[in-house]
Amino acid sequence: MVIAGHAHNYERLSRDGIVYLVNGIGGAPLYAFGAPIAGSVVRYNGDYGALRLDATASRLRFDVLNTASATVDAFELTGRCAP
């Protein structure tokens, strides 16, 4: 799992078994998208929002919500975390 935020939009990608999140919808003017790149799953730049993460020892639950509390993206990663 890789989380970054410099670009002012939201995108989830999956490449080679790794999930990448670009979470930049928290402020500043939102950016337009160019052509989708390989592995792009969800792209959003329609409103500002936030990423909510719920973590347990065996699950990460991600919910991306816009300012109207509408779900933009939601997914889970499961597996056992090393102590």
PyRosetta script that sets phi, psi and omega in degrees:
from pyrosetta import init, pose_from_sequence

init()
pose = pose_from_sequence("MVIAGHAHNYERLSRDGIVYLVNGIGGAPLYAFGAPIAGSVVRYNGDYGALRLDATASRLRFDVLNTASATVDAFELTGRCAP")
pose.set_psi(1, 128.4)
pose.set_omega(1, 177.3)
pose.set_phi(2, -127.8)
pose.set_psi(2, 127.8)
pose.set_omega(2, 178.3)
pose.set_phi(3, -120.6)
pose.set_psi(3, 127.3)
pose.set_omega(3, 177.9)
pose.set_phi(4, -131.7)
pose.set_psi(4, 169.0)
pose.set_omega(4, -177.0)
pose.set_phi(5, -149.8)
pose.set_psi(5, 11.0)
pose.set_omega(5, -173.8)
pose.set_phi(6, -68.4)
pose.set_psi(6, -43.1)
pose.set_omega(6, 179.5)
pose.set_phi(7, -69.0)
pose.set_psi(7, 138.0)
pose.set_omega(7, -175.2)
pose.set_phi(8, -90.8)
pose.set_psi(8, 63.5)
pose.set_omega(8, 173.7)
pose.set_phi(9, -161.0)
pose.set_psi(9, -177.0)
pose.set_omega(9, 178.1)
pose.set_phi(10, -124.1)
pose.set_psi(10, 134.2)
pose.set_omega(10, 174.7)
pose.set_phi(11, -149.4)
pose.set_psi(11, 136.9)
pose.set_omega(11, 171.8)
pose.set_phi(12, -112.9)
pose.set_psi(12, 130.7)
pose.set_omega(12, 179.0)
pose.set_phi(13, -125.4)
pose.set_psi(13, 154.7)
pose.set_omega(13, 174.6)
pose.set_phi(14, -135.0)
pose.set_psi(14, 117.9)
pose.set_omega(14, -179.5)
pose.set_phi(15, -140.9)
pose.set_psi(15, 129.0)
pose.set_omega(15, 177.1)
pose.set_phi(16, 54.7)
pose.set_psi(16, 37.8)
pose.set_omega(16, 178.1)
pose.set_phi(17, 78.3)
pose.set_psi(17, 6.7)
pose.set_omega(17, 179.9)
pose.set_phi(18, -113.0)
pose.set_psi(18, 133.5)
pose.set_omega(18, 177.0)
pose.set_phi(19, -93.9)
pose.set_psi(19, 131.9)
pose.set_omega(19, 177.5)
pose.set_phi(20, -118.8)
pose.set_psi(20, 132.6)
pose.set_omega(20, 174.8)
pose.set_phi(21, -118.6)
pose.set_psi(21, 131.8)
pose.set_omega(21, 167.7)
pose.set_phi(22, -108.0)
pose.set_psi(22, 109.2)
pose.set_omega(22, -174.6)
pose.set_phi(23, -117.6)
pose.set_psi(23, 87.4)
pose.set_omega(23, -177.6)
pose.set_phi(24, -124.5)
pose.set_psi(24, 28.8)
pose.set_omega(24, -177.7)
pose.set_phi(25, -96.3)
pose.set_psi(25, 19.5)
pose.set_omega(25, -177.9)
pose.set_phi(26, -84.9)
pose.set_psi(26, -15.4)
pose.set_omega(26, -179.0)
pose.set_phi(27, 175.8)
pose.set_psi(27, 177.1)
pose.set_omega(27, -176.4)
pose.set_phi(28, 65.8)
pose.set_psi(28, 163.1)
pose.set_omega(28, -179.7)
pose.set_phi(29, -58.9)
pose.set_psi(29, 137.6)
pose.set_omega(29, -179.0)
pose.set_phi(30, -76.6)
pose.set_psi(30, 144.9)
pose.set_omega(30, -179.0)
pose.set_phi(31, -90.8)
pose.set_psi(31, 148.9)
pose.set_omega(31, 170.4)
pose.set_phi(32, -76.6)
pose.set_psi(32, 161.6)
pose.set_omega(32, 176.5)
pose.set_phi(33, -99.2)
pose.set_psi(33, 149.0)
pose.set_omega(33, 167.2)
pose.set_phi(34, -90.4)
pose.set_psi(34, -158.8)
pose.set_omega(34, 178.1)
pose.set_phi(35, -64.3)
pose.set_psi(35, 142.2)
pose.set_omega(35, 178.3)
pose.set_phi(36, -60.8)
pose.set_psi(36, 146.5)
pose.set_omega(36, 176.2)
pose.set_phi(37, -101.3)
pose.set_psi(37, 163.8)
pose.set_omega(37, -179.4)
pose.set_phi(38, -56.5)
pose.set_psi(38, 133.4)
pose.set_omega(38, 177.9)
pose.set_phi(39, 92.3)
pose.set_psi(39, -3.4)
pose.set_omega(39, 179.7)
pose.set_phi(40, -67.0)
pose.set_psi(40, 128.2)
pose.set_omega(40, -178.1)
pose.set_phi(41, -108.9)
pose.set_psi(41, -48.0)
pose.set_omega(41, -178.7)
pose.set_phi(42, -137.2)
pose.set_psi(42, 136.6)
pose.set_omega(42, 175.2)
pose.set_phi(43, -133.1)
pose.set_psi(43, 138.7)
pose.set_omega(43, -177.6)
pose.set_phi(44, -152.3)
pose.set_psi(44, 132.3)
pose.set_omega(44, 173.7)
pose.set_phi(45, -147.4)
pose.set_psi(45, 26.9)
pose.set_omega(45, -175.8)
pose.set_phi(46, -83.0)
pose.set_psi(46, -14.9)
pose.set_omega(46, -177.4)
pose.set_phi(47, -168.9)
pose.set_psi(47, 166.6)
pose.set_omega(47, 173.7)
pose.set_phi(48, -76.2)
pose.set_psi(48, 164.9)
pose.set_omega(48, -179.3)
pose.set_phi(49, -176.5)
pose.set_psi(49, -165.0)
pose.set_omega(49, -176.7)
pose.set_phi(50, -149.6)
pose.set_psi(50, 157.0)
pose.set_omega(50, 176.1)
pose.set_phi(51, -101.7)
pose.set_psi(51, 126.4)
pose.set_omega(51, 175.4)
pose.set_phi(52, -110.2)
pose.set_psi(52, 131.0)
pose.set_omega(52, -177.9)
pose.set_phi(53, -121.2)
pose.set_psi(53, 129.6)
pose.set_omega(53, 173.6)
pose.set_phi(54, -117.0)
pose.set_psi(54, 120.7)
pose.set_omega(54, -174.3)
pose.set_phi(55, -120.6)
pose.set_psi(55, 136.2)
pose.set_omega(55, 169.0)
pose.set_phi(56, -126.5)
pose.set_psi(56, -177.9)
pose.set_omega(56, -179.9)
pose.set_phi(57, -66.6)
pose.set_psi(57, -20.4)
pose.set_omega(57, -176.1)
pose.set_phi(58, -125.4)
pose.set_psi(58, 3.6)
pose.set_omega(58, -175.1)
pose.set_phi(59, -151.7)
pose.set_psi(59, 140.1)
pose.set_omega(59, 168.8)
pose.set_phi(60, -118.3)
pose.set_psi(60, 122.4)
pose.set_omega(60, 179.2)
pose.set_phi(61, -112.3)
pose.set_psi(61, 124.3)
pose.set_omega(61, -178.2)
pose.set_phi(62, -113.6)
pose.set_psi(62, 129.1)
pose.set_omega(62, 173.2)
pose.set_phi(63, -129.2)
pose.set_psi(63, 127.0)
pose.set_omega(63, 176.1)
pose.set_phi(64, -108.5)
pose.set_psi(64, 122.0)
pose.set_omega(64, -176.1)
pose.set_phi(65, -120.5)
pose.set_psi(65, 143.3)
pose.set_omega(65, 174.9)
pose.set_phi(66, -90.0)
pose.set_psi(66, -175.8)
pose.set_omega(66, -174.7)
pose.set_phi(67, -68.2)
pose.set_psi(67, -16.4)
pose.set_omega(67, 175.7)
pose.set_phi(68, -91.5)
pose.set_psi(68, 8.7)
pose.set_omega(68, -177.5)
pose.set_phi(69, 65.7)
pose.set_psi(69, 18.1)
pose.set_omega(69, 174.3)
pose.set_phi(70, -80.3)
pose.set_psi(70, 142.1)
pose.set_omega(70, 179.4)
pose.set_phi(71, -76.3)
pose.set_psi(71, 122.6)
pose.set_omega(71, 176.4)
pose.set_phi(72, -90.3)
pose.set_psi(72, -39.3)
pose.set_omega(72, -179.3)
pose.set_phi(73, -156.7)
pose.set_psi(73, 148.1)
pose.set_omega(73, 176.6)
pose.set_phi(74, -151.9)
pose.set_psi(74, 132.7)
pose.set_omega(74, 177.7)
pose.set_phi(75, -160.7)
pose.set_psi(75, 166.3)
pose.set_omega(75, 179.9)
pose.set_phi(76, -129.7)
pose.set_psi(76, 148.6)
pose.set_omega(76, 168.8)
pose.set_phi(77, -118.9)
pose.set_psi(77, 132.4)
pose.set_omega(77, -179.0)
pose.set_phi(78, -124.8)
pose.set_psi(78, 156.5)
pose.set_omega(78, -179.2)
pose.set_phi(79, 150.9)
pose.set_psi(79, 167.7)
pose.set_omega(79, -178.7)
pose.set_phi(80, -92.3)
pose.set_psi(80, 128.6)
pose.set_omega(80, 177.2)
pose.set_phi(81, -82.4)
pose.set_psi(81, 141.7)
pose.set_omega(81, 177.5)
pose.set_phi(82, -72.1)
pose.set_psi(82, 141.6)
pose.set_omega(82, 179.2)
pose.set_phi(83, -69.7)
pose.dump_pdb("model.pdb")
